[in-house]
């Protein structure tokens, strides 16, 4: 059962990282696009809100793993807990920076005054979250490769 939890936790944490890395790698090519091209490209993200389910699941899985590991490998448990905290921090970044830009542009379907500032905020908040979730993934990788308890 612990092996399944470790694999599930690592997989879910990897999935939280994937969208952020996509945004990070796109940033240099998107940040200076003209308005109409930028808004066209932003349409590709329709439906990405569902990744929030995976993010919450990754937090829960990392907390469950930390709880399960706490008795026999406190260091590994701390790495799993740290990953959960980092993923939660990425949600704080999202709701303070990315989400307001989404709201101000009706998910990039309307062009408000000052849209360039919103674009900058949106792009760089995703870049920051890519870095946060990279560290979270590495913490989960450390926790999941920890020595298992002896068989009973």
N, C-alpha and C positions, 0 to 999 in steps of 0.2 A: 504493500500500500504506500509506503514511503517513496519508493521508486516512482510510482505513478504520480504522486504529488510533486516530486521534484521535476519530472518531465513536463507536467502540466504547467507548473509555475515558470519554468524556463521558457516554455513555448508562449505563454501569455505575455510574459515580460518582453520577449522578442517582438511580439505583435504590437506592443505599445511603442516600440522603437521604430518600426518600419515607416509609418507615416511621417514622423519627424525627420528621419533621414531623407526621405523623398523630398520634403520641403527644403531641407538644408542643401541638398545637391542641386535643386532647381534654382535656388536663390540667386546665384550669380547671373543666370540667364533671364530671370524674370524681373529683377528689381528695377531695371531701367526701361522696361517695355513701355511703349506709348499707351495711353489710357485705354483705347478701344481694344488693343491686343491683350492688355493685362486683364481686362474684364472678361474677354472671351476665354482666356486660359483659366481664369478662376472658376468658370463653369464646370471644369473637370472635377471639382471637389464635391459636387452634389452627392449627397448620401454618405459622406465621410463622417457625419455625426455619429453613425453607428459604431465607430471605433471607440466611443465613450464606454460602451458596454464592456469591451475588452479591457479598457483601462481600469475600470472598477473591478473586474474579475482578477486582473493582475495584482491589484492592491490586496484583495481578499486572499488570493493564493499565496502571496508572499507572507502575509500575516499568519496564515494557517501553517505554512512551512516553518516560520520562526517559532511558532507555538510548539510544533512537533519536534523541532530540533533542540529546544531550550534545555532539556534534561541531560543530554549527552554531548552536545557540542555547542556551547554558548557562543563561541566565535561565529560559527556558521549561522546560528539563529540571529545574531546581531546583523550579519550581512543581509539576511532575508528581510529583517525588520527595516534596515536602512533602505533597501530597495523599495519597500512599501511606502516609506516616508518620501523618498525622492519622486516616486510616481505621483503621490498626492501633491507634492510641490509643483509638479508639472501641470496639474489641474488648476492650482492657484494661479500660475502664470497664464494659463489658457483663459480662465474666467476674468482675469484682470486686464489682459491685453488683446488676445485674439478674439474672444467672443464679442467684446464691444465693437471691434472693427467689423465683424460679421453683421452685428445688429445695425450699425450705422449705414451699411451698404445693402441691407436686406439680403445678406449672403451673396454679396457681389453682383446683385442684379440691378441696383440703382447706383448712380454716380453722384455722391454728395459733394458739396464744397469741401476742399481740403482732403480729397481722396488720397493724394500722394502721401500725406502723413499717416493715414490709416493703412496704406500699403506697407509703409516702412515698419510700422508697429506690428502688423500682421506677420510679415516675413521674418522679422527678427525675433518675435516671440516664438515662432515655430523653430527657429535656429537654436534659441536658448533651450527649448524643450527637447530638441534632439540631443543636445549635450547632456542635459539632466537625465534623460532616459537611457543614454549610453552608459552613464555611470550606474544607473539602476540595473541595467542588464548585466554589467560586469559584477555587481554585488550579488545578483541572483546566481550568476554562473559560479561564483565562489561558494555560495551557500549550497548549491545543488551538487557540487563535486566534492563536498565534505565527506569524510568517512562516515559510513552508516554505523548504527549501533550493532553490537553483536546479536546474532540470531538467538531467539529464545525457544 
